[in-house]
Amino acid sequence: MTDLPPNAQSPDNADSDTAQELLIKLRQKQGNWVEWGQAIAYLQKNGYNPQEIFEATGFEPIQQNQVVVGSQVYNSLEKGGASEATRSHYATRGSDILYELRLLTHEERAAAADLTFQHKLDMDEAREVAKAYKEFSRFRIFPEGFSNHPGDAIAYSAWKLARQNSDFQERSRLIAKGLRFAHTASARKQIEQLLTDFTVVPKRPAPLLPFYRLESEEELPRIVPVAGELPLTPNDLKAVPLVTENQPFRMVKFTGEQAWVPLPGWQVLLSAEDPVVIIANSDRLPNQSQNQPGQVLVVVDRAQRQWDASSYFILENSGELDIQWFENDPEIPLLGKIIIILRPKRILDEEITKDSWQIDE
C-alpha cells in the first residue's frame, strides 16, 4: 500500500509525485485533520475515488467526506469572522462538529463555530444549532425579542417548543435550554416570561409525506426506444442507443445526460403541470425514522410554488435542494411541491419472477 492505485488518473508526473506525497502523509497521519481534508480533496479532484484512497491510506469513505467538508468549513471561518480562539481550537479537533455547519453561510458558520466552542457542544448539539440557525435565518423579520445570533436562534427554537408543550417537566427543560443559549437580554426576557405564562399554543402537526408503493408487475412498464417510422435504413436501426434499466425503478439512461423513468398514470401525476423526478434516500426526508432506509423517487411539480400548510416543498438551501415543511408561510422562494414519494415494489425473490414456469407452478 505504498503506491497510488495504478488505475488512478495522473495528468502528469508532477501531479503524480504530489499525490504520492499526500498519500504518504495521510497514511502516516502527518499534520492536522484540516490538512488531511485538503489532501483527500486534491486526490479526489485528480481522479482517485474514495475506495482507492481508503485502500491506500486507511481513511474510510465516510471519514474522507467528513474531513474534506469539515476542512472546507474550517477554511471559511476566518473569512466569516470567527475568533482566533475558535479557529485555534478547531485546527486540531472537531471535524465532526464543523461538518454539521456545512449548510450555513460563511458568516453563519463563523458565528455557530464560536458558539459551539464557547459552550463545548458535541456533534449532535452542533447539528441542532445549524438546523435552528438555518431555519431562523429564513425570517424576513426576526421574531420579537430575538436577534440574528445563533444563541438567540436556539433560544427561539426552545421558546417556541416550550410554548407548545403542556408537560411541565419538558417545558421546564426547554426553558432552561433557552436561557442557556440566549445571547441578548431581550431574548432572555422573552423566555423568562414563560415562567409565569403557562398558556399552551397548539402545535400544528406536520402532514404525512405522500408515499406510494408499486404493488404489481403491471405498474412497472418498460421503456423501449423508438427507431422511427418505416421506411428506415439499417443505420437508423443502429443509431438507436442501448437502453439499460437501473433498478429498483427501471430508470433508463440514453446517450447524453438525459434519463427517463416510467411511472404509473395516477391521477395526482396526470394532474401535475410540470413534474420532475428527484432520486433520494429515504433517510434524507424530513420526519423519517426508518430502520432500513432505501432509495425513493420524489416527484416534484415545479408549477406548484404557492405555500400551503398541508404539503412539503422543495427549496434552495445553501446552493442545494432541500425538502421542508413549513408551519407558516416561509416568505422565501419555493421551487416546487412534493406530490409523490415512490417506494420500489417489494419483490421476495427477484430471480424467481424472471422464470414464468416457476410462477405458474
N, C-alpha and C positions, 0 to 999 in steps of 0.2 A: 504493500500500500504506500510506496514511496513516490510513485509517479501518477500523473493525471491519467484518467481513463483514455485509452487510445482512440476512442471514437468521438471524443470531445472536439469541438471546433476551435482551432487556434489559428487566427488570421495570419500571424507571422511569428518569428522566433522570439521577438521581444515580448509579445503578449504571452507566449508560451512560458517564457522564463519568469515573467511576473506572476502568472498563475501558479507555477511551481513553487515560487517563494511563498505565496499566500497559502498554498496547501500545507506546506511545512509549518507555517505559523499557526494555522488552525489546528493541525494535528497535535502540535506541542503546546497549544493553549497559550501562545505568546501574546502579550499585550492585554488590553481590556476588552470587554464584551462589545463595546461600540466599534472597535477596530475589527472584531470578528464579523460583525454585521456588514461592515463596509467591504470586507474581503469576500464574503459569501455573495454579496450583491454583484461584485465585479466578476466573480466566476460564473454566476448565472447569466449575466449580461453577455458573457463571451462563450456561451454555448454549453455550459455544464449543467446538467439537470440535477435536482435535489438528491436523487438516489445515488448518482455518481459521487457527489460531494460527500454524502453520508458514508459510502463505502471507503472513501479515501481519507476521511477526517474523523469519523465517529459522531459528527453532528447530525442528529436525526432531522428529517424534513420539517417537522413541527418546530424544532428548535431553530432551524435556519430561518423560517418565516418570522419567528418571534424576534430574533436578534437583528434581522435585516430591517423589519418595520420599526422595532424599538430604536435602532440606531438612527433611522431617519427622523423619528420624533425627537430624539436627543439633539440632533444637529439643528433642529428648528427652535430649540429652547432659547438660545442666546438671541436669535433674531426676534423671538416673541417677547423677550424681556424678562426671562426667568432669572432669579437671583443667582449669584455666584455660589452660594452655599448649596442650592438645589442642584446646579449643574455639577458641582464637585461630588455631591453625594451619588448622583445617578451615573457618573462616569465609571464607577466600579461595581455597581449593582443595580437591580431594579428593571431589567429589560422587560419582565412580565408586566410591570406596572405601567411603564411608558407605552408598551404595546396597546394597552387599553385606551390610551388617549389619542389613537391614530385618526379618528374621525373628526377631531376638533381642528379649528384653525390654529395657526401658529401662535397667535396671542392667547387663545383659549388653552392651548397645550401648556404654555408657559405658566399661566395662572393656575391651572389644575395641577401641574407638577409641583409648584410651590406649595399648594395646599396639601397634596399627598405627602410631601416631605415634612411639612410642619406638623401634620397630625399622625405621621408614621403609619399610613394606610397600607393595607395589603392589596393583592391583585383584585379580589372581589370588590373591595371598597372602592378601588380606583375605577373599576368598571361602572359602579353605581354613580360615582362622581361624573364620569364622562357622559353617561346617559342623562343625568339630571341637568347638566350644564348645556348639552346639546338641545334638549327639549326647551329649556328656559330661554336659550338664545333665539328661539323662533318667535317669541313675543315681540310684536311691534311696539307695544307699550308695556313696560315691565309692571308686574302686579304691585299694588300699593305697598310701600314699605320695603321692598326688596330691590337690591341693586344688581348690576350685571357682574357679579363676582361669583366664582364657583362655590364659595361658602354660603352665600345667600341663595344660590340656585338649589343646593342640597337642603338648606333650611326651608325654602319654599316647598320643595317636594315633601318634606316631613310635615310641614304645616298643613298642606293640602290633604295628605293621608290621615293626619290626626283628626281633622275636622270631619272626615268621612267615617271614622271608626267609633263605634259605641262601646267597644271593650275598654274598660278603664285601664287595665294593665298595658295593653298595646298602645293606647292613646298616650299614656304617660311615657312609654319608651320613645315614641315618635317626637313628643315634645322635648324630651331630654336630648334627642339626636339633633333636633332643630337648633336648640340653644347651644349645643356643642359647636356647630358649624357656622352659625350666624355671624356674618362679618360686620354688618352695620348695626348701629343702635336701633334704627327703625325696624330692621328685620327681627331683632331680638324682642322688641316691643310687640310686634305682631304675634309672635309665638307665645309670649308671656300672657297675652290676653286669653289664650286657650285654657289657662289655669283656672280662670273664673267663668269662662263661657263654655258651657257643655253642649251647645247646640250641635246636632249631628246633621251634616249636609249629605243627603243621599248620593251615593256614587252611581253614576251611570255605568252599567255593566258593558264590557266590551262585547261586540257582536261575535257570533260564531264565524269562523273562516269558511268560505264557500267550497268545502271539499266535495269532490265527486270521485267515484272509483269505477273503472271499467270492469264489467261483470261477465260479459260474454264475448266469445270469439268474433261474433258478427260486429261488435262495436270497435274492432281493431281492423279497419280497412287497410289495404295495401296500396301504396302509391306506385304507379307504373309510368315511366316516361313515355312521351308521345313522339314518334318519329316524323309524323306529318300525314298528309293525305296523298293517296296514290294519284298519279304515278310518281314513284320515288326511285332513286338510284341506290346502288349498293353503298355509296359514300354517305348518302343520307342516313342509312341504317347504322353505319359505323360511327357516324357523328354523335349518335345518342350516347350520353355519358352513362357510365356504370352507376347504378343506384345501390348503395349499401345501407341497409337498415341498422339503426342503432337502438338497442333495447334500453329500457323496457317499454318505450312508447312508439317504437318503429319510426323514429325520426329519420329522415333521409337527407343526405347532402349530395349536391351535384358539383361539377367543376366550378370553382369560384368560391365565394364566401357565403352564398345563399343556402338556406336549408328550409325544408318544409316538414311539417308533422301532421298526420291525419288525426282529426278529432270528430267525434260523433256530432250529429246535427241536432244537438239540444237547443231548445228554444232560447235559452239565455245566450247561447253563442250566435244563433241566427239573428238575434235582435241587436247584436253588437255592431256598431258602425265602423270601428277601426281596431279590431282585435289583434294583439301581438302576444306571442308566447315567450315567456322567460323561464329558463331551466334553473331550478334551485334545489337545495337540500332542505328538507322539512325542518331541520333544527335551526334554520335561519329565519323561520317565520315567527311573528310575534305570538305570544301566549301559547307556545307549544312546549310540551314536556314529554315527548315520546321517548320510550326506552330504546327503540331501534329506528333512528331517523333514516330516511331514504330520499331518493330523488323524486321530485314532483314537477309538474308543469304548471306554471302560474300564467293564467290568461288575463291580460290587461286590455281594457277598452280605452284606448287613448282619447276617444271622443268625450268620455265622461270625466270631466275635470271639476265638476261642481261638488263641493263637500256635502256629505250627509253623514249623520252620526251612526248609521247602520252599516257602513261599508268601510273596507280597508282601501288604502290608496298607495300609489307609487309616487315617490318624491325624490328629489336630489338631496343627498346627504354627504357633504364634503366631496363632491365630484363623483359619487357612486349612487346607484339606485338603491332605494331603501323602501321597505313596506311598513306602513304605520297605520294605526287607527287613532283618530283624534276625537276626544270627547266634545270639543268645541271647535269652531272654525279656526284653523291654524293661521289663516291670513298669509299663507305662503303658497307659491305655485304648486299645484298638484298636476302630475303628469299623466294620470290615468287611474281608473277604478278597477280593483280586482273583481272579476266576475266568476272565475272558476279556478280552483286549485285541484289538479287532477292527480290522483294516485294511480300507479300502474295496476293492471289486473293481477289478482292473485293466481299463481299457477303452481300447483303442488309438485308437479314433475314436468318440467319443460320438454324433456326428451320424449315422454310418452305421448304428448299431444301431437308430436310430429308423425306418429305411426297410427294411421286411421284404423288398421286392423286391431290394434290393442284397445282402442276406444270402443270399437264395435263389440268386442268380446266382453 
